[in-house]
Amino acid sequence: MRTGLALSVDAARWAIRCYARYFWLVFGLSMVPTAQRFVAVRFGDDLPLAAGVAGEILTGLVRVLLVVLVLRIAARDAGLAGLTVRDRWRRFAAGIEQRRRDFLTQFLVVGIAFVVFDVLPTAAVALWVPADRQEIVDAVLVSGKNPTIIALTILWMIGIGYHLMVAGDRALASADVDRVGETPSGAAVG
């Protein structure tokens, strides 16, 4: 469990560094869902159905774009930019294989983060904010989470993948070194 939490911390540090280094990219792309969510929560009932659907599609596309761009950044930072997508997946899978428990721990950590940053604030608004003000407070809360909590969570998940790709790259390199000293039958040479 401790090494799984260490992976979470390493990924969170990577996410924060990535956000700081590429602030305008991450923040700028996060502002599209921020504006869309604010409008959808605040004026959702008054919007035409097509506007609501278009807004959701735009938000999804922008988040996919953010993921793709940050994945490219992560691959470049890990020294894996020259590899094919298939080779990167091999390294990621090898990293999961090498650190299976650490990988599975991430689901527990994400669940806890979801409760802390989504369930509890939503419950607090429902309990403590007067009914006539809940819509605007929800709109502001959702808008605030897009460039902060949601963006950092996306980066954090990619950071986990980054660290697993690096671990997988080391595992595959180590396996390749081990194989150099073997004959075709598998017996060690010399």
C-alpha positions as CSV (number, residue, x, y, z in Angstrom):
1,M,0.0,0.0,0.0
2,R,2.8,2.4,0.9
3,T,4.4,2.1,-2.6
4,G,1.0,2.6,-4.2
5,L,0.6,5.8,-2.2
6,A,4.1,6.8,-3.2
7,L,3.1,6.3,-6.8
8,S,0.1,8.6,-6.2
9,V,2.3,11.3,-4.7
10,D,4.9,11.0,-7.5
11,A,2.1,11.3,-10.0
12,A,0.6,14.3,-8.2
13,R,4.0,16.0,-8.1
14,W,4.4,15.3,-11.8
15,A,0.9,16.7,-12.5
16,I,1.6,19.9,-10.5
17,R,4.9,20.4,-12.4
18,C,3.2,19.8,-15.7
19,Y,0.4,22.2,-14.9
20,A,2.9,24.9,-13.9
21,R,5.1,24.3,-16.9
22,Y,2.2,24.2,-19.4
23,F,-0.1,26.5,-17.5
24,W,-1.6,28.3,-20.4
25,L,-2.3,25.1,-22.3
26,V,-4.0,23.3,-19.4
27,F,-5.7,26.4,-18.0
28,G,-6.7,27.7,-21.4
29,L,-8.2,24.3,-22.5
30,S,-9.9,24.0,-19.1
31,M,-11.7,27.3,-19.6
32,V,-13.9,25.9,-22.3
33,P,-15.5,23.3,-20.0
34,T,-15.5,25.9,-17.2
35,A,-17.7,28.3,-19.3
36,Q,-19.8,25.5,-20.6
37,R,-20.5,24.0,-17.2
38,F,-21.3,27.4,-15.7
39,V,-23.8,28.1,-18.4
40,A,-25.3,24.6,-18.3
41,V,-25.7,24.6,-14.5
42,R,-26.9,28.2,-14.2
43,F,-29.1,28.5,-17.3
44,G,-29.6,24.8,-18.3
45,D,-33.4,24.8,-18.1
46,D,-33.6,27.9,-20.3
47,L,-31.1,26.6,-23.0
48,P,-32.3,24.9,-26.2
49,L,-31.6,21.2,-26.2
50,A,-29.2,21.6,-29.1
51,A,-27.1,24.1,-27.2
52,G,-26.8,21.8,-24.3
53,V,-25.8,18.9,-26.4
54,A,-23.3,20.9,-28.4
55,G,-21.8,22.3,-25.2
56,E,-21.4,18.7,-23.8
57,I,-19.8,17.6,-27.1
58,L,-17.4,20.6,-27.1
59,T,-16.5,19.9,-23.5
60,G,-15.7,16.3,-24.3
61,L,-13.7,17.1,-27.3
62,V,-11.6,19.7,-25.4
63,R,-10.9,17.3,-22.6
64,V,-9.8,14.6,-25.1
65,L,-7.6,17.2,-26.8
66,L,-6.1,18.0,-23.3
67,V,-5.4,14.3,-22.7
68,V,-3.8,13.8,-26.1
69,L,-1.5,16.8,-25.8
70,V,-0.5,16.0,-22.2
71,L,0.1,12.3,-23.2
72,R,2.5,13.6,-25.9
73,I,4.2,15.8,-23.4
74,A,4.6,12.8,-21.0
75,A,6.0,10.6,-23.7
76,R,8.5,13.2,-24.7
77,D,9.5,13.8,-21.0
78,A,9.9,10.1,-20.4
79,G,12.2,9.9,-23.4
80,L,9.7,7.7,-25.3
81,A,8.6,10.2,-27.9
82,G,10.4,8.2,-30.7
83,L,8.5,5.1,-30.0
84,T,5.3,3.9,-31.6
85,V,2.0,4.0,-29.7
86,R,2.2,0.2,-29.6
87,D,5.7,0.3,-27.9
88,R,4.4,2.9,-25.4
89,W,1.5,0.6,-24.6
90,R,4.0,-2.3,-24.1
91,R,5.9,-0.2,-21.6
92,F,2.8,0.9,-19.8
93,A,1.6,-2.7,-19.6
94,A,5.0,-3.8,-18.4
95,G,4.8,-1.1,-15.7
96,I,1.4,-2.2,-14.6
97,E,2.7,-5.8,-14.5
98,Q,5.7,-4.8,-12.4
99,R,3.7,-2.6,-10.1
100,R,0.3,-4.2,-10.1
101,R,-0.6,-3.5,-6.5
102,D,0.6,0.1,-6.8
103,F,-1.6,0.5,-9.9
104,L,-4.7,-1.0,-8.2
105,T,-4.1,1.3,-5.2
106,Q,-4.8,4.2,-7.5
107,F,-8.4,3.3,-7.8
108,L,-8.8,3.6,-4.0
109,V,-7.0,6.9,-4.1
110,V,-9.2,8.2,-6.9
111,G,-12.3,7.1,-5.0
112,I,-11.2,9.0,-1.9
113,A,-10.4,12.1,-4.0
114,F,-13.8,11.9,-5.6
115,V,-15.5,11.8,-2.2
116,V,-13.4,14.7,-0.8
117,F,-13.5,17.0,-3.9
118,D,-17.0,16.1,-5.3
119,V,-19.3,14.4,-2.9
120,L,-18.5,16.4,0.2
121,P,-18.6,19.9,-1.5
122,T,-21.9,19.0,-3.3
123,A,-23.4,17.8,0.0
124,A,-22.2,21.0,1.8
125,V,-23.9,23.2,-0.8
126,A,-27.1,21.2,-0.4
127,L,-27.0,21.4,3.4
128,W,-25.7,25.0,4.0
129,V,-26.7,27.1,1.0
130,P,-30.3,28.4,0.9
131,A,-32.4,26.8,-1.8
132,D,-32.8,30.0,-3.8
133,R,-28.9,30.4,-4.0
134,Q,-28.0,26.8,-4.7
135,E,-28.1,27.1,-8.5
136,I,-25.6,29.9,-8.6
137,V,-23.3,28.4,-5.9
138,D,-23.4,25.1,-7.8
139,A,-22.5,26.9,-11.1
140,V,-19.6,28.6,-9.4
141,L,-18.4,25.4,-7.7
142,V,-18.6,23.4,-10.9
143,S,-16.8,26.2,-12.8
144,G,-14.1,26.4,-10.3
145,K,-13.4,22.7,-10.3
146,N,-12.8,22.5,-14.1
147,P,-9.5,24.4,-14.2
148,T,-8.3,23.1,-10.8
149,I,-9.6,19.7,-9.6
150,I,-10.6,18.2,-12.9
151,A,-7.5,19.5,-14.8
152,L,-5.2,18.2,-12.0
153,T,-7.0,14.9,-11.9
154,I,-6.5,14.4,-15.6
155,L,-2.9,15.3,-15.2
156,W,-2.5,13.1,-12.2
157,M,-4.0,10.1,-14.1
158,I,-1.5,10.8,-16.9
159,G,1.2,11.1,-14.3
160,I,0.4,7.6,-13.1
161,G,0.7,6.4,-16.7
162,Y,3.9,8.3,-17.1
163,H,5.5,6.7,-14.0
164,L,4.2,3.2,-15.1
165,M,5.7,3.8,-18.6
166,V,9.0,4.7,-17.1
167,A,8.9,1.6,-14.8
168,G,7.9,-0.5,-17.8
169,D,10.7,0.9,-19.9
170,R,13.2,-0.1,-17.1
171,A,11.6,-3.5,-16.8
172,L,11.8,-4.2,-20.5
173,A,15.4,-2.9,-20.7
174,S,16.3,-5.1,-17.8
175,A,14.7,-8.1,-19.5
176,D,16.5,-7.3,-22.7
177,V,19.9,-7.2,-20.8
178,D,19.0,-10.5,-19.1
179,R,18.3,-12.1,-22.5
180,V,21.6,-11.0,-24.0
181,G,23.4,-13.5,-21.8
182,E,21.2,-16.5,-22.8
183,T,21.6,-19.0,-25.6
184,P,18.6,-19.9,-27.8
185,S,17.8,-22.8,-25.4
186,G,17.6,-20.4,-22.5
187,A,20.8,-21.7,-20.8
188,A,23.2,-19.0,-19.6
189,V,26.4,-18.5,-21.6
190,G,29.8,-18.8,-20.0
